[in-house]
């Protein structure tokens, strides 16, 4: 009897458990349904409008009688922050979600979705990750640097905040792309790869988050020999330049040497040396100049990149200098003496018989205020000055037969501000500012006024050549006067420039220091019809000009001393330069030197052997 009771109780318990199970199966989720192990799929993300994006997905919802307990749970991650796994819960009646986010910056917004049964606290796995990546997230500035003959380093700029990593695609020559050749982690912006010489290789880089990628950036390189480095120039003497460099390649046939003189074009393959040779001596035939070189390895048609470019001056060296107490305005020489009009400090007489150690031997300060210009004829200096008021300036005759004891002999008033003076024979011609051209007869101890002619501009500098006076007038360009009769100068022609500061004439060519426009060369073989031959840009501000034979010397207030080769006038070019930061404004040629003046005084630069 007792056993029958026990069996009955066991049967009742079993039936009760079975009933509960049947109830759960009929009224709740089929937990053993394989669909529950599947995550939402086919995630898509699109920008609806500025500041709004939409996520969509698909999912097969298991059979269930109580839909109020079923949800989709959206997780979101912003930038480099942590996941918010319960960012939003939405009804299973919807398979899209709209989120408000910034859509025009580099911050990453990543999303994932799962199915959730609230009543049973059961959920599917999360879906794949999808993200909004604006154009601001695209990597840029991809660079490929060959670091050896067998390797390159690829680098780029990372703009993304919160990327999962970067995909690297690679292609050799005209072949197909190898997608995801490399996968790199977040914030990694370079990697090293093996390559083959002379075989073009392409790389492209994109950032990714989950299944979403940014736009890509692409570049390529043809690996070749590594360029030589550490090119060094030296001067065994003033006729030779020695090159030395470091050989960084292996297997090259030799080295090509390129050369450039001053502002001319590069002479490619100027010289060639054999493999493993790392020195070359160049013979220089020019009297002076700035010479530049670069070297590259080669084999057949393949060449390396260029070495560092180096430049060296032949001559064009500062030999000596002397400071003057004022601000030098003009300079002229007689023998081994330089006469410098030194503005408010008078006239400085400088002995430069030892060019390495020029010395002021006399200061003549008896002039009215500013000393502006000086010219020399025989044993006399003719000095112009101005009081600084509205009254006209003065021309003063000074006996310099003894430069250590100069003696003034007489003065006369000019018509305006006498910026420059040129003496030819018995006459002095003055660029007299707004009053134009003034002529004096100077055969007597006191200059005698002859005539004043308005030139239609602001006369600043003057140069006399033969029967013509050439006047620089700044913004008004050039005026050319026939002075066959000094008592009656007549206008021959004008030529408009942007800022004529100084002039020089040689062999029927007029050379103009034309401010920002550099050096202008004008054919004045017919003075009544000046014609532009060429211009030479100095890349500075041409202020003064003079010349000797086939060379023209320019005082450029932003560059320094510039030498131009005008042997073939239409093909004139800058031969070299001596850098100065003291704003030179005028210069003369003397023996093998140029003497230039600037805001410090006078400098002597050697330009010929």
Long-range contacts (C-beta under 8 A, 24 or more apart in sequence): 27-65, 27-66, 28-64, 28-65, 28-66, 28-119, 28-120, 29-62, 29-63, 29-64, 29-117, 29-120, 29-122, 30-62, 30-63, 31-120, 31-122, 33-62, 33-63, 35-60, 35-61, 35-62, 36-62, 36-115, 36-122, 36-124, 37-124, 37-125, 38-124, 38-125, 39-113, 39-114, 39-115, 39-124, 39-125, 39-126, 39-127, 39-128, 40-72, 40-113, 40-114, 40-115, 40-124, 40-127, 41-127, 41-128, 43-111, 43-113, 43-127, 43-128, 43-130, 43-211, 44-130, 45-111, 45-130, 45-131, 45-132, 45-212, 47-103, 47-132, 48-98, 50-103, 50-104, 51-100, 51-101, 51-102, 51-103, 52-98, 52-99, 52-100, 52-101, 52-103, 53-98, 53-99, 53-101, 53-103, 53-109, 53-132, 54-96, 54-97, 54-98, 54-99, 55-96, 55-97, 55-98, 55-99, 55-111, 55-113, 55-130, 56-95, 56-96, 56-97, 57-95, 57-96, 57-113, 57-127, 58-95, 59-92, 59-95, 59-113, 59-115, 59-124, 61-92, 61-115, 64-117, 66-119, 67-91, 67-92, 67-93, 69-117, 69-118, 69-119, 69-120, 70-115, 70-116, 70-117, 70-118, 71-115, 71-116, 71-118, 72-97, 72-113, 72-114, 72-115, 72-116, 73-113, 73-114, 73-115, 73-116, 73-123, 74-111, 74-112, 74-113, 75-111, 75-112, 75-113, 75-114, 75-126, 76-109, 76-110, 76-111, 77-108, 77-109, 77-110, 77-111, 77-162, 78-107, 78-108, 78-109, 78-110, 78-162, 79-107, 79-108, 79-161, 79-162, 80-161, 80-162, 80-186, 81-162, 83-112, 89-116, 101-132, 103-132, 103-134, 104-134, 104-136, 105-134, 105-136, 106-134, 106-136, 106-137, 106-159, 106-160, 106-161, 107-161, 107-162, 108-132, 108-133, 108-137, 108-160, 108-161, 108-162, 108-163, 108-209, 110-162, 110-209, 110-210, 112-210, 128-210, 128-211, 129-164, 129-209, 129-210, 129-211, 129-212, 130-209, 130-210, 130-211, 130-212, 131-209, 131-210, 131-212, 132-212, 133-160, 133-163, 133-207, 133-209, 133-212, 133-213, 133-214, 135-215, 137-163, 137-207, 137-214, 138-206, 138-207, 138-214, 138-215, 138-216, 138-217, 139-166, 139-205, 139-206, 139-207, 139-214, 139-216, 139-217, 140-217, 141-217, 142-203, 142-204, 142-205, 142-217, 142-218, 142-219, 143-219, 144-203, 144-219, 144-220, 144-221, 146-195, 146-221, 146-223, 146-224, 146-226, 147-192, 148-226, 149-197, 149-223, 149-225, 149-226, 149-249, 149-250, 150-194, 150-195, 150-196, 151-192, 151-193, 151-194, 151-195, 152-192, 152-193, 152-195, 152-201, 152-221, 152-223, 153-190, 153-191, 153-192, 153-193, 154-190, 154-191, 154-192, 154-193, 154-203, 154-205, 154-219, 155-189, 155-190, 156-189, 156-190, 156-205, 156-217, 157-189, 158-187, 158-189, 158-207, 160-207, 160-214, 162-186, 162-209, 163-187, 163-207, 163-208, 163-209, 163-214, 164-207, 164-208, 164-209, 164-210, 165-207, 165-208, 166-205, 166-206, 166-207, 166-208, 167-205, 167-206, 167-207, 167-208, 167-213, 168-203, 168-204, 168-205, 169-203, 169-204, 169-205, 169-206, 169-216, 170-201, 170-202, 170-203, 171-201, 171-202, 172-199, 172-200, 172-201, 172-202, 173-199, 173-200, 173-201, 177-202, 177-204, 195-221, 195-223, 196-223, 197-223, 197-224, 197-225, 197-302, 198-222, 198-223, 198-224, 198-302, 199-223, 224-302, 224-303, 224-304, 224-305, 225-249, 225-250, 225-251, 225-252, 225-297, 225-298, 225-299, 225-302, 225-303, 225-304, 226-297, 226-304, 226-305, 227-295, 227-296, 227-297, 227-304, 227-305, 227-306, 227-307, 228-255, 228-278, 228-295, 228-296, 228-297, 228-304, 228-307, 229-307, 229-308, 230-307, 230-308, 231-293, 231-294, 231-295, 231-307, 231-308, 231-309, 231-310, 232-310, 233-291, 233-293, 233-310, 233-311, 233-312, 234-312, 235-312, 235-314, 236-281, 238-284, 238-314, 238-315, 238-609, 239-283, 239-284, 239-314, 240-281, 240-282, 240-283, 240-284, 241-281, 241-282, 241-284, 241-291, 241-293, 241-312, 241-314, 242-279, 242-280, 242-281, 242-282, 243-279, 243-280, 243-281, 243-282, 243-293, 243-295, 244-278, 244-279, 245-278, 245-279, 245-295, 245-307, 246-278, 247-276, 247-278, 247-297, 248-297, 249-297, 249-304, 251-299, 252-297, 252-298, 252-299, 252-304, 253-298, 253-299, 253-300, 254-297, 254-298, 255-295, 255-296, 255-297, 255-298, 256-295, 256-296, 256-298, 256-303, 257-293, 257-294, 257-295, 258-293, 258-294, 258-295, 258-296, 258-306, 259-291, 259-292, 259-293, 260-291, 260-292, 260-293, 261-286, 261-289, 261-290, 261-291, 261-292, 261-573, 261-575, 261-576, 262-289, 262-290, 262-563, 262-565, 262-573, 262-574, 262-575, 262-576, 262-577, 263-536, 263-537, 263-573, 263-574, 263-575, 264-573, 264-574, 266-294, 284-314, 286-314, 286-565, 286-575, 287-315, 287-551, 287-607, 287-608, 287-609, 288-313, 288-314, 288-315, 288-316, 288-563, 288-575, 288-576, 288-606, 288-607, 288-608, 289-313, 289-314, 289-315, 289-316, 289-563, 289-575, 289-576, 290-316, 290-575, 290-576, 290-577, 291-576, 313-576, 313-578, 314-576, 315-606, 315-607, 315-608, 315-609, 316-561, 316-563, 316-576, 316-577, 316-578, 316-605, 316-606, 316-607, 317-578, 317-605, 317-606, 318-578, 318-603, 318-604, 318-605, 319-355, 319-356, 319-593, 319-604, 319-605, 319-606, 320-352, 320-354, 320-355, 320-356, 320-357, 320-358, 320-603, 320-604, 321-358, 321-600, 321-601, 321-602, 321-603, 321-604, 322-350, 322-358, 322-359, 322-360, 322-601, 322-602, 323-600, 323-601, 324-348, 324-360, 324-597, 324-600, 324-601, 324-602, 325-363, 326-371, 327-599, 328-585, 328-586, 328-597, 328-598, 328-599, 328-601, 328-602, 329-370, 329-371, 329-372, 329-373, 329-585, 329-586, 329-597, 330-372, 330-373, 330-374, 330-420, 330-586, 330-597, 331-374, 331-586, 331-587, 331-588, 331-595, 331-596, 331-597, 331-602, 332-374, 332-375, 332-376, 332-381, 332-588, 333-376, 333-588, 333-590, 333-595, 334-376, 334-381, 334-400, 334-403, 335-403, 337-361, 337-400, 337-403, 338-588, 338-590, 338-595, 338-602, 339-374, 339-376, 339-381, 339-400, 340-374, 340-597, 340-601, 340-602, 341-371, 341-372, 341-373, 341-374, 341-383, 341-384, 342-371, 343-370, 343-371, 343-372, 344-369, 344-370, 344-371, 345-371, 346-371, 347-371, 347-374, 347-381, 347-383, 347-398, 347-406, 349-400, 349-403, 349-404, 349-406, 350-602, 351-403, 352-590, 352-595, 352-604, 355-593, 355-604, 355-606, 358-602, 358-604, 361-403, 361-404, 362-403, 362-404, 362-405, 362-406, 364-398, 364-406, 364-408, 366-408, 367-394, 367-396, 368-393, 368-394, 372-417, 372-418, 372-419, 372-420, 373-418, 373-419, 373-420, 373-421, 374-421, 375-421, 375-422, 375-423, 375-428, 376-400, 376-423, 377-423, 377-424, 377-425, 377-442, 380-442, 381-406, 382-421, 382-423, 382-428, 382-442, 382-447, 383-421, 384-414, 384-418, 384-419, 384-420, 384-421, 384-430, 385-418, 386-417, 386-418, 392-416, 392-417, 392-435, 393-417, 393-418, 393-432, 394-418, 395-421, 395-428, 395-430, 395-440, 395-447, 397-442, 397-445, 397-446, 397-447, 409-445, 409-446, 410-444, 410-445, 410-446, 410-447, 411-446, 411-447, 412-440, 412-446, 412-447, 412-448, 412-449, 413-449, 414-438, 415-452, 419-459, 419-460, 419-461, 420-459, 420-460, 420-461, 420-462, 421-462, 422-462, 422-463, 422-464, 422-469, 424-464, 427-483, 427-486, 429-462, 429-464, 429-469, 429-483, 429-486, 430-462, 431-459, 431-460, 431-461, 431-462, 431-471, 431-472, 432-459, 433-458, 433-459, 433-460, 434-458, 434-459, 435-459, 436-471, 437-462, 437-469, 437-471, 437-481, 437-489, 439-483, 439-486, 439-487, 439-489, 441-486, 450-486, 450-487, 451-486, 451-487, 451-488, 451-489, 453-481, 453-489, 453-491, 455-479, 455-481, 455-491, 456-494, 460-500, 460-501, 460-502, 461-500, 461-501, 461-502, 461-503, 462-503, 463-503, 463-504, 463-505, 465-505, 468-492, 468-524, 468-527, 470-503, 470-505, 470-510, 470-524, 471-503, 472-500, 472-501, 472-502, 472-503, 472-512, 472-513, 473-500, 474-499, 474-500, 474-501, 475-499, 476-500, 478-503, 478-510, 478-512, 478-522, 478-530, 480-524, 480-527, 480-528, 480-530, 482-527, 492-527, 492-528, 493-527, 493-528, 493-529, 493-530, 495-522, 495-530, 501-542, 501-543, 501-544, 502-542, 502-543, 502-544, 502-545, 502-555, 502-586, 503-545, 504-545, 504-546, 504-547, 504-552, 506-547, 509-533, 509-566, 509-569, 511-545, 511-547, 511-552, 511-566, 512-545, 513-542, 513-543, 513-544, 513-545, 513-554, 513-555, 514-542, 515-541, 515-542, 515-543, 516-541, 517-542, 518-542, 518-554, 519-545, 519-552, 519-554, 519-564, 519-572, 521-566, 521-569, 521-572, 533-569, 533-570, 534-569, 534-570, 534-571, 534-572, 536-564, 536-572, 536-573, 536-574, 538-562, 538-574, 543-583, 543-584, 543-585, 543-586, 544-584, 544-585, 544-586, 544-587, 544-596, 546-587, 546-588, 546-589, 546-594, 547-589, 548-589, 551-575, 551-607, 553-587, 553-589, 553-594, 553-607, 555-584, 555-585, 555-586, 555-587, 555-596, 555-598, 556-584, 557-583, 557-584, 557-585, 558-583, 560-584, 561-587, 561-594, 561-596, 561-605, 561-607, 563-607, 578-605
